[in-house]
Amino acid sequence: MRRRESGKIDFGLIIFILLLAGLIYFLFQYVPPKVNAMQFKDEMNKFNTDPDYKLRRLSEEQVQDILLQKAKDLKLPIEKKDIKVSRIEQDFKIEVSFQVPIDLKIITIYQKYNFKEPRNL
């Protein structure tokens, strides 16, 4: 006679399912802000690499406004004071520091970002 014929469920299986559900929930909360932050970083990079931006001869204020709008589009908690822009000859020196709160219902964690462009600053 087998152990499971009586219809009992293994307690270890329930624990495994709960842990798996918790991991999936964590990833659904954690990954989208991370992807949005990387898209924002790519936008920062474009100011020194994309010929379209270089030919437009933008001011520091215009670059700051463009980045602020991109942050709003990506739903990142970035304010104008978090974006520091200056010029180095033809290139822009851009620094952005911010943190994204991740509410996990039990605890709130923060993803902290400190982006610099060009990267060798």
N, C-alpha and C positions, 0 to 999 in steps of 0.2 A: 504494500500500500504506500502511496506517495504522501508527502507532507502536505501538499497544497490542495488536496481534494476537498477539504472542508470549506474552502472559499476564503481563507485567511490571506491578508495582504502582508507582504514582508515590510516591516517597519523601516528597514534600510532604504527600500524603494521610495517610500514617502519622503524621507529626509533628502534623498537624491533629487527628487522632483522639486521640492521646495528650494533647495540650493540652486538648481538650474533655473528656476523661475526668478529667483533673486538676482542671479548673474545676468539674465536677459534684461530684467528691469534696469539694473545698473548700467548696462551698455546702452540701452535706449535713452537714458538720461545723460550719459557721459559723452558719447560719441558725437551727436549733432553740434554741440557748442565747439568741440574740438575741430570739426570740419569747417565750421564757419570762421573760426580764428585763423585757420590755415588759408582760407580763401581771402581773408583780410590781409594776411601777410603777402600773398601773391599780388594783391592790388598795390601794396606798398612798393614791392619790387618793380612794378611796371613803371614807376616814375623815373627810374634810372636806366631802364633797359628798353622800354617801348619807344620807338621813334616818334609815334604819334604824340605822346606826352612831351617828349623833348622838343619837338618843333613848335609846340603851342606856347612855349616860353611862359610858363605859369609862375605866379608869385607864390611865396610861402603861404600866404593866407588862402589862396585858391586851392593849393594842395591840401591844406588842412581841412577846408570845407568839403572837398571831394572825398577825402578819407572819412570824415565824419558822416557824410551821407551814406557811404558804403557800409560803415559800421551800423547805421540805423537800418539799412536794408537787410543786413545779416542778423539783426536783433542782438548785437553785442553791446554790453553796457560801457560804452566809451563816450567820454565827454570831450569837449574841445580842449580843455586844460590837459587832458591825457596825451594829446598829440603835439609833439614838439618837432617843428620843421625849420631847417636852416639850409643855406646853400653852401656848397663847396665847389667853386668854379662852375662847371656845367651841371653837376649832379646835386641832388637833394640829400641832406642828412636828415633822416626821419627816425624818431624814437617814439614808441607807443608802449605804455605800461597800463595794464588793466587786469581785472580778475572777474571770472564768470562764476556766479554761485550755482551749484548743482544741488537741488533739493531732493533728497532721497527718502523723504517722509520721516525717517528715523533721525537722520543727521544731515546737515548741510555742509558740503565740501566746496572748496574753491579751486578752480583752475586758474593759476596765475600765469600771465604772459608778459614778457618784456621783449618786444620786437625792436630790432635796430636794422636800419638800411642805410648805407651798404653794410653788409654783414661783418666786415672786418673792423668795425668800430671798437 
